[in-house]
Amino acid sequence: MKLKLLGFAFFYATLICINPHLGPLDDWGLLDQFNLLKFWGGDRFYILNGVEQSLITLGFGIQPFLYYLVNALEFLALFYLLVQISKKAFENNPYLAFFAPIIATLTPGLPTAYLRLFVPERLLVLCFSYIILLDQENKKRTIQKIAYFVVAVISMLLKEPAFLLIGGLSFFRFLEKKERPFHMFIMLLSVIYFLVYLYLTRVIHQVTGLEYGQTSIHGIHLLVKNIFNYLLNDPTIYLLALPTWFIILLKKRTFDPYLSLIAGYVFMLLYLGIFQEYYLLPLLPLLIMSAGKYWVVTPKLLRTLTLFMMANSVLYGLGQISIYKNEPRGFSEAMTALSNENISGSKTVCYLGLNQEFSDEIILASTKFSAHRFLSTNDAHDERCDYLIDSPYNYAGLKAGSEWGVIHRYVPSLYFPAISMKPWIKYLISKTSAIPLINQNIFRKHDFEILRRLVL
């Protein structure tokens, strides 16, 4: 089994490194001047986000292969930690101990994080997995306490909610009278971080409400949408962890530390009304440990439903791998094709059918990689456009007319279709209502086409 796990890990790491390209989502930030404080502004304070890529850029310039090589090394480190956690969690069940880390790496959050660049959860889950392993030690050596402290500080500077996980874990260990002075110190550290965060965002930047993650959907509709998204993304939380947490709370009148941290983190994300596939990544070590402890006592119906939904989640994850291995390459080759086109002066290049949620970022990214003027249009006959780009982000499904000729086409050689439940449900809803498909389209391809207006 060890050789199989090792083979899987190195295959996955190799996949991360193969044919790397910068994509239109976030990656353009690497073209800006190196500055740790660029992730401090408005209601955000996560200055270590992308620090690996920024240091590579500072020393070697723009190097996609080096960025993803670091991602691959971080993946190998995480996989090793998850294997060790699984062994502790399922010490009496070697088969679950074998499959748990593999399934964890195929759920949507992990490929999304490791096949993109500016995703702080990628390092955060690595740090928190190490902390959970150290947490299993009843009495830590001095060097382990120092490592715990350093990793805790790094975690909080990677993503703001990390202070809840770090401080919350120490709070429960303090209540259990385990190494009280050390955990009191970690709790104090978490409180200091939170106060600094409030000062920087509320006093210096004078933010009065949440800026990050704002959306046009509000109230109960946003809550239902996000519960649905998270359920399909990582069903173990809603079908295993949260029900078990409630059962223990009602029957035994007590809090399980790991389940309580999961519940608190999930409730925080639902309150903030934000969703991304990778937001739940830091909970992976907690979920594995909790599953090992409570899997046998969980009602059989919930276990069966969890396994079924996990199979769907893996299909969802394979779809994410397909997206993030193909679309950055298609975007990069499209920008190169535009640069190689014999164009005199700056021209207007129009993306067909961009959704407003991604339109600004895709256009901004394109201007970073090309000197042309970029627009979004829902009119395939738009007279402003000298060139059209038909991309995977053409959510409106618009088609170019006969006045356009194809000058570049990228078609991926390997493609995994979106066949998980989410795109099918959204497709069925779109067929029975006036709600258009925006993303997660069941028919979404990764093709890029550049079209030039024909001179008649």
C-alpha positions in Angstrom: 0.0 0.0 0.0 2.9 2.4 0.7 4.2 2.0 -2.9 0.7 2.7 -4.2 0.3 5.8 -2.1 3.8 7.0 -3.2 3.0 6.3 -6.8 -0.3 8.2 -6.6 1.4 11.2 -4.9 4.1 11.5 -7.5 1.7 11.1 -10.3 -0.5 13.9 -8.9 2.6 16.1 -8.3 3.8 15.5 -11.9 0.4 16.5 -13.2 0.7 19.8 -11.3 4.0 20.5 -13.1 3.1 19.4 -16.6 2.8 22.2 -19.2 2.2 25.1 -16.7 0.7 28.4 -17.9 -0.5 31.6 -16.3 -4.3 31.9 -16.5 -6.7 34.9 -16.4 -7.8 34.4 -12.7 -5.4 36.2 -10.3 -2.2 35.1 -12.0 -1.7 38.6 -13.6 -0.8 39.8 -10.1 2.6 38.3 -10.6 3.3 40.9 -13.3 3.0 43.6 -10.7 5.9 44.8 -8.5 6.8 42.4 -5.7 5.3 43.7 -2.5 4.2 41.7 0.5 1.7 44.4 1.6 -0.2 44.2 -1.7 -2.6 41.8 0.2 -3.4 44.4 2.8 -6.2 46.7 1.8 -9.9 47.3 2.4 -11.2 44.5 4.6 -8.3 42.1 3.8 -5.1 41.4 5.7 -3.3 38.3 4.5 0.1 39.4 3.6 1.7 36.0 3.0 -0.7 35.1 0.2 1.3 34.1 -2.9 4.6 34.7 -1.0 6.2 31.7 -2.8 5.3 33.0 -6.2 6.3 36.5 -5.4 9.8 35.4 -4.1 10.3 33.3 -7.3 9.3 36.3 -9.4 11.7 38.6 -7.4 14.6 36.2 -8.0 14.0 34.6 -11.4 11.3 36.7 -13.1 8.0 35.2 -14.4 8.5 31.4 -14.3 5.3 29.4 -14.5 7.2 26.1 -14.2 8.9 27.1 -10.9 5.6 28.4 -9.5 3.9 25.0 -10.1 7.0 23.1 -9.0 6.6 24.7 -5.6 2.9 23.8 -5.7 3.9 20.2 -6.4 6.4 20.1 -3.5 3.7 21.6 -1.2 1.3 18.9 -2.4 3.8 16.1 -1.6 4.3 17.5 1.9 0.5 17.8 2.5 -0.1 14.3 1.2 2.5 12.9 3.6 0.8 14.7 6.5 -2.6 13.5 5.4 -1.4 9.9 5.2 0.0 10.2 8.8 -3.2 11.7 10.0 -5.3 9.0 8.3 -3.1 6.3 10.0 -3.9 7.8 13.4 -7.6 8.3 12.6 -8.2 4.8 11.1 -5.6 2.8 13.0 -8.0 -0.2 13.1 -9.1 0.1 9.4 -6.1 0.0 7.0 -8.4 0.3 3.9 -10.0 3.6 5.1 -6.5 4.8 6.1 -5.4 4.1 2.6 -8.3 5.7 0.7 -8.9 8.7 2.9 -5.9 10.8 1.7 -6.5 9.8 -1.9 -10.2 10.8 -1.8 -9.3 14.0 0.0 -6.9 15.1 -2.8 -9.6 14.4 -5.5 -12.4 16.5 -4.0 -12.8 19.9 -5.7 -11.0 22.2 -3.3 -7.5 20.6 -3.5 -7.1 20.5 -7.3 -8.5 24.0 -7.5 -5.9 25.2 -5.0 -2.9 23.4 -6.3 -3.6 24.1 -10.0 -3.9 27.8 -9.4 -1.5 30.3 -7.8 -2.9 32.9 -5.5 -4.8 30.5 -3.2 -3.7 30.9 0.4 -5.7 27.8 1.5 -3.0 25.7 -0.2 -0.4 26.6 2.4 -3.0 27.0 5.1 -4.1 23.4 4.9 -0.5 22.2 5.0 0.2 24.3 8.1 -3.0 23.3 9.9 -2.4 19.6 9.1 1.0 19.9 10.8 -0.6 21.5 13.8 -3.2 18.7 14.0 -0.4 16.1 14.0 1.4 18.0 16.8 -1.9 18.3 18.6 -1.9 14.5 18.9 1.2 14.7 21.1 0.1 14.6 24.8 3.3 16.4 25.9 5.2 18.4 23.3 8.9 18.8 23.3 10.3 22.4 23.3 11.2 22.2 19.6 7.6 21.0 18.8 6.2 24.0 20.7 8.5 26.4 18.8 7.4 24.8 15.5 3.7 25.0 16.5 4.1 28.7 17.3 5.9 29.5 14.0 3.3 27.6 11.9 0.5 29.2 13.8 1.8 32.7 13.0 2.3 31.8 9.3 -1.3 30.4 9.2 -2.8 33.6 10.5 -0.9 35.7 8.0 -2.0 33.4 5.1 -5.8 33.9 5.6 -7.8 35.8 8.2 -10.1 33.1 9.4 -7.1 30.9 10.4 -7.0 32.7 13.8 -10.4 31.0 14.6 -9.0 27.5 14.0 -5.7 28.2 15.8 -7.2 30.0 18.8 -10.2 27.7 18.9 -8.1 24.6 19.1 -6.0 26.0 21.9 -9.2 27.1 23.7 -10.5 23.6 23.8 -7.1 22.2 24.9 -6.9 24.8 27.7 -10.4 23.7 28.9 -9.1 20.1 28.9 -6.1 21.3 31.1 -3.6 20.2 28.5 -0.4 22.3 28.5 -2.3 25.3 29.7 0.5 27.9 29.7 1.4 27.1 26.1 -2.2 27.1 24.8 -3.0 30.3 26.8 -0.1 31.9 24.9 -1.5 30.7 21.5 -4.9 32.0 22.4 -3.3 35.4 23.3 -1.5 35.3 19.9 -4.9 34.8 18.1 -6.5 37.6 20.0 -3.6 40.0 19.1 -3.9 39.0 15.5 -7.7 39.8 15.5 -7.1 43.1 17.2 -4.4 44.1 14.7 -6.8 43.0 11.8 -9.6 45.2 13.2 -7.2 48.1 13.6 -5.8 47.9 10.1 -9.2 47.4 8.4 -11.6 49.3 10.5 -9.4 52.2 11.8 -6.8 52.8 9.1 -8.9 51.8 6.1 -12.2 52.6 7.9 -14.1 49.7 6.4 -17.7 49.7 7.8 -18.9 46.5 6.2 -17.8 43.4 4.3 -16.2 44.3 0.9 -14.8 41.0 0.0 -17.3 38.5 -1.5 -20.1 41.0 -2.1 -22.8 39.7 -4.4 -26.2 40.7 -5.8 -27.8 37.7 -4.1 -28.8 38.3 -0.5 -30.6 36.8 2.5 -32.1 33.3 2.5 -31.4 32.8 -1.3 -27.6 33.3 -0.7 -27.7 31.0 2.3 -29.4 28.2 0.4 -27.1 28.7 -2.6 -24.0 28.4 -0.5 -25.2 25.4 1.5 -26.0 23.7 -1.8 -22.6 24.5 -3.1 -20.7 23.4 0.0 -22.8 20.2 0.2 -21.8 19.2 -3.4 -18.2 20.3 -2.8 -17.5 18.4 0.4 -20.5 16.4 1.6 -18.7 14.9 4.6 -19.2 18.2 6.5 -23.0 18.4 6.0 -23.7 14.6 6.1 -21.2 13.4 8.7 -19.5 16.2 10.7 -22.4 18.6 11.5 -25.0 15.9 12.2 -22.5 14.1 14.5 -21.7 17.4 16.2 -25.4 18.1 16.9 -26.0 14.5 18.1 -23.1 14.7 20.6 -24.3 18.2 21.7 -27.9 17.1 22.4 -27.2 13.7 23.9 -24.0 14.2 25.9 -24.2 18.0 26.4 -20.6 18.3 25.4 -18.5 19.7 22.6 -16.1 17.6 20.5 -13.1 20.0 19.8 -12.5 19.0 16.2 -16.2 18.9 15.2 -16.8 22.2 17.0 -14.0 23.8 15.0 -15.6 22.4 11.8 -19.0 23.7 12.8 -17.7 27.2 13.7 -15.7 27.5 10.5 -18.7 26.5 8.3 -21.1 28.8 10.1 -18.6 31.7 9.7 -18.4 31.1 5.9 -22.2 30.8 5.7 -22.6 34.1 7.7 -20.1 35.9 5.4 -22.0 34.5 2.4 -18.9 33.5 0.5 -18.1 30.3 -1.5 -15.1 28.9 -3.3 -14.2 25.2 -3.7 -11.1 25.6 -1.7 -12.5 27.6 1.3 -13.0 24.3 3.2 -9.5 22.9 2.6 -8.2 23.9 6.1 -10.8 21.5 7.5 -9.4 18.4 5.8 -7.3 17.1 8.8 -10.2 17.8 11.2 -12.6 15.9 8.9 -10.3 12.9 8.6 -9.7 12.7 12.4 -13.5 13.1 13.1 -14.4 10.5 10.5 -12.0 8.0 12.1 -13.5 8.6 15.5 -17.2 8.7 14.6 -17.6 6.8 11.3 -18.7 3.5 12.9 -21.3 5.1 15.2 -22.8 7.3 12.5 -26.2 6.1 11.3 -25.9 3.7 8.3 -28.2 5.9 6.1 -25.9 8.9 6.6 -22.8 6.8 5.8 -24.3 5.5 2.6 -25.4 8.9 1.5 -22.0 10.3 2.4 -20.2 7.7 0.2 -22.6 8.4 -2.7 -22.1 12.1 -2.4 -18.3 11.7 -2.1 -18.3 9.9 -5.4 -20.1 12.9 -6.9 -17.6 15.2 -5.2 -14.7 13.3 -6.9 -16.3 13.7 -10.3 -16.6 17.4 -9.5 -12.9 17.5 -8.5 -11.9 15.7 -11.8 -13.8 18.4 -13.6 -11.8 21.1 -11.7 -8.5 19.4 -12.7 -9.7 19.5 -16.4 -10.5 23.2 -16.1 -7.3 24.3 -14.5 -5.0 22.2 -16.6 -6.6 23.3 -19.9 -8.0 26.9 -19.6 -4.8 28.7 -18.5 -3.0 27.1 -21.4 -5.7 28.1 -23.8 -5.7 31.7 -22.5 -1.9 31.9 -22.7 -1.8 30.5 -26.2 -4.5 33.0 -27.2 -2.5 35.9 -25.9 0.6 34.7 -27.7 -1.4 34.3 -30.9 -2.7 37.9 -30.7 0.9 39.1 -30.1 2.1 37.1 -33.1 -0.7 38.5 -35.4 0.6 41.0 -37.8 -1.3 44.0 -36.4 -0.5 47.6 -37.0 -1.4 49.6 -33.9 -3.6 48.7 -31.0 -6.8 46.9 -31.9 -10.1 46.2 -30.0 -10.4 42.6 -29.0 -13.8 41.5 -27.7 -14.6 38.6 -25.4 -18.0 37.0 -26.3 -20.6 36.5 -23.6 -18.5 37.2 -20.4 -20.5 37.0 -17.2 -20.2 40.2 -15.1 -18.8 38.3 -12.2 -15.6 37.4 -14.1 -15.6 40.1 -16.8 -13.5 42.7 -15.1 -10.8 40.3 -14.0 -10.5 38.5 -17.4 -10.3 41.8 -19.2 -7.7 43.2 -16.7 -5.6 40.0 -17.1 -5.7 40.2 -20.8 -4.4 43.8 -20.8 -1.5 42.6 -18.6 -0.5 40.1 -21.2 -1.3 42.1 -24.4 -1.1 45.7 -25.5 -4.5 45.6 -27.2 -7.8 47.1 -26.0 -10.1 44.4 -24.5 -13.9 44.6 -24.1 -16.7 42.3 -23.3 -19.7 42.1 -25.6 -22.9 40.2 -25.9 -23.3 41.2 -29.6 -21.5 39.0 -32.1 -21.8 41.7 -34.7 -20.4 44.5 -32.5 -18.9 47.1 -34.8 -16.3 48.1 -32.1 -14.6 44.8 -32.4 -11.6 44.1 -34.6 -11.2 40.6 -33.1 -13.4 38.3 -31.2 -12.4 35.7 -28.5 -14.8 32.8 -28.0 -13.6 31.3 -24.7 -14.8 28.9 -22.0 -16.1 32.0 -20.2 -18.6 32.6 -23.0 -21.4 31.7 -20.6 -24.1 33.2 -22.8 -23.2 30.7 -25.5 -23.0 33.3 -28.2 -21.7 32.4 -31.7 -19.8 34.5 -34.2 -21.4 35.3 -37.5 -20.2 34.7 -41.1 -18.3 38.0 -41.1 -15.6 36.5 -38.8 -12.8 34.1 -39.7 -10.9 31.9 -37.3 -7.2 32.7 -37.0 -6.4 30.6 -33.9 -8.0 27.7 -32.1 -6.9 25.8 -29.0 -8.6 22.5 -28.4 -7.3 20.4 -25.4 -6.1 16.9 -26.1 -7.4 15.7 -22.7 -10.8 16.8 -21.4 -12.9 15.6 -18.6 -16.6 16.8 -19.0 -18.6 18.3 -16.1 -20.7 15.3 -15.3 -21.1 15.8 -11.5 -24.5 16.7 -10.0 -24.1 20.4 -9.8 -23.9 21.3 -13.6 -26.7 18.8 -14.3 -29.0 20.4 -11.7 -28.2 23.9 -13.0 -28.8 22.8 -16.5 -32.2 21.3 -15.6 -33.2 24.5 -13.7 -32.2 26.6 -16.7 -34.4 24.5 -19.0 -37.5 24.9 -16.8 -37.0 28.6 -15.9 -35.8 31.9 -17.2 -32.6 31.6 -15.2 -29.6 31.5 -17.6 -26.6 29.2 -17.1 -23.7 31.3 -15.8 -21.0 28.8 -14.9 -20.6 25.1 -14.2 -22.1 24.6 -17.6 -22.6 20.9 -18.5 -21.6 21.6 -22.1 -18.7 23.8 -21.2 -15.6 23.1 -23.3 -12.0 24.4 -22.7 -11.6 25.6 -26.3 -10.3 29.1 -27.2 -10.9 30.7 -30.6 -9.7 34.0 -31.9 -11.6 35.4 -34.8 -10.8 38.3 -37.1 -13.3 40.4 -39.0 -13.2 39.4 -42.7 -12.6 42.2 -45.2 -15.2 41.9 -47.9 
